[in-house]
Amino acid sequence: SNKITVISNGLDLGVFSVRQGAQTALRKEWNIKDDVPLLGMVARWDPQKDHSNLLSALAILSDKKIEFFCVLIGEGLEKSNLSIKQLIDENNLTKKIILTGPRTDIPEVMSALDLHILSSVNEAFSIVVTEAMACGTPCVSTDVGACKNIMGDTGWLVKKENSKQLSEAIETALLEQRKQSEKWNRRRNRCRSRIEKYYSQSIMLSKYQKLWLTN
């Protein structure tokens, strides 16, 4: 064990930062009203990402008459994907889900979201969680891989493959967000600060340098 050092991935915080105006621009592009919570998940179409779990959780929220839109972004998440369209239809979410496919403006996307959700059954180090947090966006995530360590006390962690618990965490987050309270703003700031403190590119590089110089 004394020969093993774990160095987490580091994020370029010059690229991933709060993008002013992104929320207004993307809501206009997706035709979403300002007062409707905007959720999102950036992840390719893959069984590991468990979009079925996410959609089941969102269906629970929809049944409770909780307003939201959710954008699904990533490879395979296009209207031509009949499998994802079938899941959306089965959960009666046709009017609440937007499929964008892959995009190149992820910092803007993360800045536009009110809440990022990760519903995976398995992860290693979740880059998208760090990207969302670096843009000041709180996260709800399943307890997989390094998500617990990345998020700390900034977001909500739930069991994997548990749509009820996932829906409850999203509902709790949206309740805080809708109040637009100082508590929510502090949470957003803590997201950014945590990435700056533990998961920036400069932190990663300094750890490599320290390792090389001491061995």
N, C-alpha and C positions, 0 to 999 in steps of 0.2 A: 504493500500500500504506500510505502514511502517513495516509491518510484512513479506514482501516478499523480498527475496534476490535471484538474479539470478547468478549462478556460472557456467561458461561455462566448457565444457569438456576439459581436459588437455591431451596433447600428450607426450608420452615418446620420448624425443628428442635424447636419446641414440640409440633408435631403428630406428626412422625416421630421417635420416640425408642423406646428399649427399653421395652416394655410388660410389666411384671411380671405373671405369672399367665396371660399369653396362651397360652403353650405348653400349659399344663395344660388350659385351657378348650377350646382348639380340638382338641387331641388327643382329648379326651373327646367333643366334638361329632362328630369324624370317626372315632371308635372306633379309634384308633391307639395301640399300646402305647408306653410311655415309652422302651423300649430300641431302637425301630425308627427309623432315620434318616428325617426328614421333609423331602422336597424340594418345591420348588414353582416355578411360573412364572406370573407375573401378566402377562397379555398377551391382547388380544382374539384371536378366531379370524380369522386373516388369513394369506394366503400369505407375507407379509413376515416373520411371526413364525416360520415354519418348524417347526410342531409335529411334522411328520413326522420331521424330523431329531432332535428331542428324544426322540420315542418309539422311534426306531431305536437311539439311544444307551442308553436305559433297557432296551431288550430285550437288549442286549449284557450289561448288568449283571445282569439277571435270569437270563440263561443261565449266568452265573458263580456263581449262587446268592447274590448279594449282596442283603441285605435292605434294603428301602426302601418308603416310600409316596411318591407324588407327587401334589400337588394342582394342578390346572389351573384358574386363576381368570381370568375375564374374559368379556366379551360374546361369546356364541356357544358358550361351553364348557359346554353343558348336555347332559343325556342325550337331549334331543330332536334334537341335532345328529348325524344319522346318519353324516356323513363322519368326524367325530372318533371316533365309536364304532367305525366300521369299522377305522380305523387302530389303535385300541387292541386290537381283537380280532385283527387280523393280526399284531400284535407280541406276542400272548399276555400282555397286561398288564392284563387285566380286573380282577384282584384286587389290583392295585398302583396304580391310578389313580383319583383322585376328581375328578369334574367338579362345580364349584360354581356356575358362571355368574358374573356380576358380584357383587361384594360392596362394602359401604361401610366395612368395618373393616380397610382395608389396613394401617394401622400395627400392628394386632394380628396380622394374617396374617404380615407380615414378621418380627415378633418371634417368632412361633411356629415359623417355618421354621429348620431347621438349615443349609440351603443354598438360595440362589435361583439359578435357571438361566435364562439368556436364549439362545435358539437361533436368533435372527433372521438373515436374509440381508441385512437392511438396517435401519439406524437413523440417526437424526440425533443428538440428545442423549437418551440413555436415562434417562428419569425413574425407571423402576422400579429400575434399578441403584442410583441415589442413595438411593431410598426404603429398599431392603433394607439398604444399608450404614449408613444413618442409624439403623436399628434394630439394628445390631450383627450383621447377618447377612452372612457372606461370599458371594461370587458366583462362578459359572462363567459366562462369556459368550463368545459368538463375537466375533471382532475386527472389529466394525462400528461406524461412527459414532464417537462420542466415548468408547466404553466403555473403551478402553485408558487414556485420560487420566483418566477418572473413577476407575477401579479402582486404578491404580498397582500397587503390589506386594501389595495386600490379597487378591487372588483369583487366578483362573485364566482365561487368555485362550486361545481356540482358533480354528482356521480355521473359517470358515462352511461349511456343507454337508458337514461331515466328522464323521459320527456316531461313528466309531471314536475320533477324537481327543477328541470331546466326552465319550464314555463314560470314557476314560482319565482325563480331568481330574476328572470327578465321583468316580471311584473313588479317586483320590489325595486329594481333599478329604474323602471319607468315612472314609478310613483315619486321617487326622489327627483328624477329629471324634470317631470312635469311641474314640480313646485318651483323649478329654477332657483333653488335656494343657494345660500352661501355654502351649505354643505356640499351640494353638487359641484359648485365651482372649485371648492377645495379638493374634492376628489379628482377632478380633471387635472388640477395642478400637481397633485401627488403622482398621478400617472406619468406625467412628463418628468418630474423630478426623480422618480425611481429609475427610469431608463437612463437618465443622465448620470445617476450615481453608480449604477451597477452594469449597465448593458450598452454603453456607448462604444464606438469604435476606438476611441482613445484609451478607455479603460482596458479593452481587450488587448491592444497593442502594448500597453505598459505591463500587463501580466506576462505576455510573451517575452518582453525584454528582461523582466525580472527573472523569469525561468532560465533564459539563456545565460544570464550573467552569474547565476548562482549554481550552475551545474557544469 
